[in-house]
Amino acid sequence: MSFEREKELVGRRAAQLVEDGQVIGVGSGTTVSYFIKYLGQRCRNEGLKILAVPSSYQSYFELIKSGVTLTTLDEYNILDLTIDGADEADEDLNLIKGGGGALTQEKIIATYTKNLIILIDSSKLVKKIGGFPVPVEVLPKAFSPVYKKIELLGGKPEVRMAKRKLGPVITDNGNFILDCKFEELNDPETLNMKIKMLPGVVETGLFIGLADKILVGKGETVIEKIKQRARPDLNR
């Protein structure tokens, strides 16, 4: 069983969770691409009427291609449901995201949603997050001092370089990404706050206490891992 097949299975399952009339957030990545594909099929075949807020240009174009109507957080401040992927997830539903570079927009829609469901294949479920470097989006003018401060926090940052152009990756927001490797992430929540407090940091790829459910593809099955989070500010 390939990981690609597992991605397809969880993408299809997630598409079945969307209800008519909902306003949803849509993340980025290869697994989310399957979700968008099957969501588009439901819209065409069942007449499903939904509105979607994309987290990146990737999901923006894929949603348009699938025939899903788009909207924005300016029009709908609180989303009914958000579907996204992750680079790593543990049993407590802590996540590392941002491998695709859209971590800031992804965290925005993950925060302003009533229900966040994460889709992963079995290779991305780990006992403790930290094997994948923590992406940090940084303003270009603050790159050098932030780099040094992250080193003082015990990280080994590297500028993410583009593969088909010269120079660094530029996010949809016009910023750089530092991929920061830490020996151990024993307290990811505290580390997240320390990095976010550094002037020049836009956002981190540590998603702590945000996910409600993870759908994990495992062979020909989909496993659900659930952890309810208290969000009285969103009228849950």
N, C-alpha and C positions, 0 to 999 in steps of 0.2 A: 504494500500500500504506500503510495507516494504522499508526500506532504502536500503536493498540489491538489490531490484528490480530497484530502482532509479540509483544505481551505474551501474548496467548492462545496463540500457538505455543510460546513458551518455557515457559509454565505447563503446557501439556499434555506437553511433552517431560520436564519435571522430574518430573511425576507418574509417569512410566514408570520413573524411576530408583529409586523406593522399593521395597524388598523386604519380603516377608512376614516378620513378626516383629520388624521394626525399631522402635526408639524414636527419633522424629525431633523436631527443633525446627522450628517454623513461624514465620516472620517476619511482617511486615505490609506493606500497600500494595496497589495495584491489580493489579500483576502477580502477587503472591502469591495474590490472590483467585482468579485463574484456576487456579493450582496446586491450591488447596483444592477447587475445583469438580471438577476431573478426578480428584483423589485420592479424593474421596468417591464418584465413579462407580466407580472401581476397587474400593473397599471393598464397594460394593453388588453389582457385577456379577461380581467375581472372588473374593469372600470374603476379600479381603486383611485380615489382622489386624495392625494397627500401633497404637502409642501415640504421641500428639503432645503436645509442650509448646508452648503458644502464647506469643508475645512481647508480646501486647497484647490489650485487650478486643476489638478488631476481629477479630483472628484467632481469639480464643476463641469468639466467637459464630458466626463463619463455619464453624469446625470442628464445632461442635455441630450446626449446621444441616445440614452435609454428612454427619453420622453418624459422624464420626471420634472414636474414644475418646481422652479427654484424660488426661494424667498431669502430674507436676511434676518439677523437678530435685531435690526432696527425696527422691523415690522412685528416680530414675535420675540419678546425678550426671554421667554421661558419655553423650552422645547419639551414636547411630550416624551420623546425617546431619542437617544443618539446611539448609532452603531459605529464602532471603530475597531481597529486592530491594535496590536501591540508587538513590540520586539521581544519583550519578556514579561511574564506574569507569574506570580507565586500563589501559594494556597490562600494567602490572606488578601488576594486581589490587588496587591501592589503591582504597579506596572512601570516599565521603562518604554517610552515611546519617543519617536522623533527620528527614526532611521531614514524616513522619507523626507525629513526637513520641515514638516508642517506642524511641529509641536506646539507652537503658540496658538494658532487657530484651533488646533485639536483640543488644547486645554480649555480654551474659552467655551467651546460648545459642550465639552464634558462637564464644565462647572454649571452652566445655565441650562441644565436638562433635568427632568424629573427621573429619568431612568437611563443609565449608561450600560450598554451591553458591549462587551469586548469579544472579538472573534480571533481565535488563534489555532494553529495546527499544533500537534503534540510536541514538536521540537521546541516550542516557545514556553511551555509550562515548566517552571523550575522550582526547586525547593526554596531558594532565596535569590532575589534579583541582584544583579551586579556583574554577571558574566558579560553582558552587553554594555559597552560604554554609555555613560549618561550624556545625551546631547544637551548642549546649552546654547541658546540663541543669544548672540551678543551684538550690540551696536558696533559697527566697524571702528569708530573712533575710540572705543573703550577696549578694543581687543587685547592690546598688550598688557595693561594693568589687570584686567580680569583674568587673563592667562596666568599671571604670576600669583594672584590671590587664590586661584583654584589649586595651584601647586602647594601653597601654604596649607590648604585644607586637606592635603594628602592625595590629590588627584594628579593624574598624568594626562594633561590635555593635548589634543592634536587638532589643528585646523582641518576641517573637512574640505578636501580638495575636489574640484569638479573632475569628471572623467572624460568629458568630451569638449572641454574648453580649458583654456589656461586660467590658473588662479583658483580661488576658493569657491565653494558652493555659495550661492546667494539665495537666501530664502525668499518666499513670496512677499515678505515684509521688507526686503532689501538689506538683510543683516547676514552676519557670518554665523557658522556653527562650530563650536568646540566640542569634540567627542572626548569625554573625560573618563578615564579608567581609574577606578578605585580598587584597592586590594580587597576590601570588604565593605559591604553596605549594611552595617549592623543597625543603623538608625537612619533609614532613608528620609524620614519626615524631617528630622533636624537638619540633615545635610541639604535637603531641598530648600529649607528656609534660609540657611546660611548663604547658599549660592544666590538665591533670589534677592538677598539684601545687598549684594554687591552692585554699586552703581554701574550702569552699562549693561547689566544682564536683563534681557527681555523676558525669558522664560526658561525653565528646565524641562527635561524629558522625564522627570520623576512624577508619576501620577499616583499619589498616595491618598487613599480614602475616597476615591471618586467612583470606582466601578461598583455596580450593583450585581452584575452577573457576567460570568465568562463562559462562552461556548467553546469547548475544546474538541477539535476533530481528532478522533482516535480510531484508526482503521476505518471501518464502515459505520461507525457510530459517532454520536455527538454527546459529549458529557457536559452537564451544566454544573457550574460552581456558583453559589449564590451567597451574597453577604449584604444584607440591607444596611444602608447608611442613613443616618438621621439628617434630613434636610428641611427643617421647618420653614426656612426662608423661601423655599420653592413650593410651599403648600402641598407637600407630599401626602 
